[in-house]
């Protein structure tokens, strides 16, 4: 099978899974609210890197600030192509895309005012890898970073932990996962260790939902 066709199909499946259906649309509406609040807390940055940009779902929100310059990076060239194809021309002309990994961003130090990262950290279970990404964010941003992930200390996280304890494979090993709930104390310590201080956070549904958006400011 052609590798490009496979990757393109995966990109389209991602969009169908995350952006279609009434519940998803309501979730995206709330996500956009949280993004706007975080951007305000970050001082309405003028030069923003969306990393990873995925399907470009937050581009219209980022483009609401008329004077904002938007960079968008993703490891997948097919995902970037799909994002550009589904974005209106008025927004698309405001965005410069490039292929890059969050572990090694193809930008020099202090290149942007803010790194906007809404769809990455809940896929990263390893603390060392999260720290490596945060350190790269610290290198590239000159001011702030906006980071979203799943955290514990709420009803949904408690339910998920209980379900995962019951869900086992045939041989008794834990079922494979690709999304993870972070301990709030642990992730907040990782932010500080990477050189950031926490400006604030916004919860999707306080006390119930796992989704939390942190606003971080570069220290030192």
Number of C-alpha atoms within 10 A of each C-alpha: 5 6 8 11 11 11 15 17 13 14 22 15 12 15 17 12 11 15 17 12 11 9 11 14 13 12 15 17 12 14 22 17 14 20 24 18 16 24 21 12 18 20 12 18 20 15 17 24 25 25 23 24 27 26 24 24 18 18 22 16 16 26 17 11 14 9 12 16 18 22 20 23 24 22 17 19 19 22 26 22 16 18 23 19 13 12 16 12 10 10 16 19 11 17 20 12 19 17 17 18 15 18 15 12 20 13 12 10 14 14 16 24 21 31 27 26 21 22 15 18 22 18 15 17 15 11 13 11 13 21 19 16 21 24 18 17 30 25 19 24 23 18 20 29 29 25 23 23 22 21 23 22 16 15 14 17 21 14 11 15 14 11 11 13 11 11 14 13 10 8 7 8 9 13 13 10 9 8 14 18 21 22 13 14 10 11 17 15 15 19 22 17 13 20 17 24 18 18 16 14 17 17 18 16 12 13 13 15 17 22 21 21 23 24 25 26 23 21 14 6
